Amino acid sequence: MTNWSKPSLLVKGIRKNYEGREILRGVDLEVYPGQIVALIGSSGSGKSTLLRCLNLLEEINDGQIILDGEDITRSGVNQDQVREQIGLVFQSFNLFAHLTILENITLALRHVKGMAKEEADQLGLSWLKRIGLAEKANSYPDKLSGGQQQRTAIVRAVAMNPKVLLLDEVTSALDPELVGEVLNLIKDLKQTGTTIVMATHEMSFARDVADWVVFLEEGVVAEEGEAVDFFKNPKQQRTKEFLARLKQR
């Protein structure tokens, strides 16, 4: 259920420089509870940098990021506590090779949230059952397909019950036949009200599943809008050109 009354995440004019080059040039963003926001744009447009800034993995040069009314970019903020509330999943699965799938999911539950092992294991197993991987609980990541590893990485983040889940091109490292199973998991998460910001190049998925689409170009929001309208009737010429290029591939 989408709640449009008050944003979970409010981004005001954030800027990020790398070695004198401005990657983000005053980005504004509003993300509401239960909403899926799709970030689209060419490579180098700033999508991944924006997600890393939202999770405080990158320090911004200017602007504000407000999570449930709290300015998480103010000086002295506890970044570890913030990252407990904003999950981030990368295109490379980043699972710990020496831990089983279940141990990968429960590690942060036990050591960050302080959950007892039995409780963490029960929660981890319940998530593995939901994504059809319960029989793989004691397997190691190298015994799983790329799609199974990526679903495990997403579930590891979701099990922490974050206020916002950030997904950075989570299907781009997968073989085409494995993409669908990861996208189906994101669809399921939407049904449970998970708030998601995802950078993606899967345009049909963004059109069908996202509530809101943001087109980034050279570090600025070139256009944004409700997904159906955005794809059916883009207003900016550069948006039309970007979508036309994708259709030609």
N, C-alpha and C positions, 0 to 999 in steps of 0.2 A: 504494500500500500504506500503510494507516494504521498508525502506530506510536503506541501509547497509553502507552508507558513514561515518557516525559519530555516536558513541554510545550516547544514551540518558543517560545511567547509566554505569559508569565504576568503577569496584571494583578492587582494587589492594592490594593483600596480606593481607587481614584483618584477625586479630586474636582476639579471645574473650575468656577470662578465667572466670570461676566461681569457687570461693573458691579453687584456686590452680589447677583446672582441665581445660585443654584447650579444649573448645568446637569447636571453629573454628581455624584451623591451617594453615593460609595462603591461604585464598580463593581468587581466581581471577574470575571475571565475566564481560562479556560485554553484554549489552542489547541495541538493536537498536530500533529506532522509529517504532511503529506499529508491533513489534515482540512479540510473546508469548513465554516465556521461562518457561519450566516446570522443577521444582526441584523435584527429586525423591530420595528415599533412605529410609533405615529402620528408625524406631523410635529412636531418640537419635543421628541421623547422623549430626544434625546441621541445618536442613532446617528452622525450626521456628526461631531459634536464628539468622540465617542469615537475614531473613526478618525483624526481629525486629531491627537488626543493621542498615539495609538499611533505615528504617524509623526513625532512631535515638532514638528509645525507649530503646535501649541498647547502652551503650558506648563501643566502641571498644578499645582494648588494643594496637593495632598496625595496620598500613595500611591506606588506603585512600578510600573514596567513593566520586566519582565525578559525579555530576548531571548537564548535559548540560554544561560541561566545568568548573563548579564551585566546588571546594573542600568543601563539606558540613561537613567534619570531622575536619576542621581547628578550632582552638580555637576562641571563640567569635562569631561563626555563630549563627544566630537566628533560633533555632530549630523549633519554631512554624511556621515560614515562610517555612521552609523546608517541614514540614509535610503537609502544604497546597498543596505542589507539588507532594508528594508521599503518595498516599492513601493506607491504610492497612485495610483489612477485615479479621476477625478472624473466626475460626470454630464455636465459640459461637457468636451468632448474635450481641450481645451488643447493641440492640435497647433500647431506653429509654421507660420503661414500662408506664410512666405517660404521654407520648406524643403520639399523633396519628401518623399514618404512614407518612402522609404528613409533620407533624411537625418534625418528625425525620429527614426527608430528607432536610427540609429547615432551620433547626437550624443553621448549620455551614454557610450556604449560607448567612444568615442574620447577624450573629454575628461575623463571621470571614471575609467573603468577603464584608460585609457591604451592601448587596443587600436589596432593599426595599421589604417589605412583599409581595406586589402584584406580583412583578417580581419573587421573590423566589417561591411563590406558583404556578405561571404559569410554571416555569421550573420544579418544583417538580411534578406537575400534568402531564406534557408532558412525563416525565420519567415513571410515573406510568402507563400511557396509553400504552407506548411502551412495558411494561412487563405484560400488561393485568391485572393490579391491580388498575385501576382508581376508580372502585366502592368501593375500600377498603380505600380510602384516609383518611376518618375520623374514621376509625376503629383503635383500639389499638392493639399492637403487640400480646397480648394473644388471640386475635380473629383470628389470621392467622396461617396457617400451618407452619411447620419448613422451607419448601421450599420457601414459600412466604416471611417469615421473612428474610431468607438469601438473596433472590433477592432484597428485600428492602435495606438491609445492603450494598450490592454491589452498588446499584443505588445511595445510599446516598454518597458513596465515589466517584463514577463516576461523579455525578452532580457537584462536586467541580472542575472538569476538571483538574485532576492531570496530571503531565507529565508521571508518572509511577504509575500503580496500582499493589499493592501486595496482593495476595490472599493466606491465610494460611489454607490449608486443608478445604476449604469452604464447602465441601460436607460430611465430615467425621461424623458430628453430625446428619445427616439426615437419615430418613428411605429410603431404597433403591428406592422405587417408586417416591421419591421426588428429587432424585439426578439429574435426567435428565433435569428437568426444570431449575435448576441452571446452569448446563453445557451448556444448550441451550442459556442462557443469555450470558455466556462467549463467545460462538461462535458468537453471534450477536455483541458483543463488538469488537471482532477481525475484523469483517467486517467494523466497523467504524474507524479502525485504532488505537484503544486503545493499549497502550504499557503495557504488563502484565508480571509479574513474579509470578508464582504460584507454591506453594508446593502442591503436589497431590499424591494420591495413585491410581488414576484412570488411569491405564496404557493405556487402549485403547483410552481414550480421549487425553492423552498426545501424543500418536502416531499419531492420526488423526488431531489434532487441533494445537498442539504446533509447532513452527518453529525450536526450539532448545531445547535439553534436557540436563540437568546437573545432573549427578549421584553423590550425596554426600555420603561419607562413613567416619565415624569417624572424621568429621570436615575438610576433604579435598575433592577436586574434583577428584574423581577416574576416571571418563570418561565423556566426553561431545561430542555432535555432532548434526548434523541435525536429526530431529526426525525420519524420515523414515529410514535412515541409522543406527541410534543408535539402534533401535529395531530389524531391520532386520539382522544387522551384528555387534553386540557388539564386541569390540576388547579385552577388559580386561577380564581375567578369573573371577574376582570378580563381574563384571557386568553381565556376563553370569549366574553366580550362583544366583545372586539376582533376575534376571528376571525369572530363572527357578523355584525358590521358589514361586514366585507369581503365576506362572501358575499352581502349584500343589494345590493352595488353592481352 
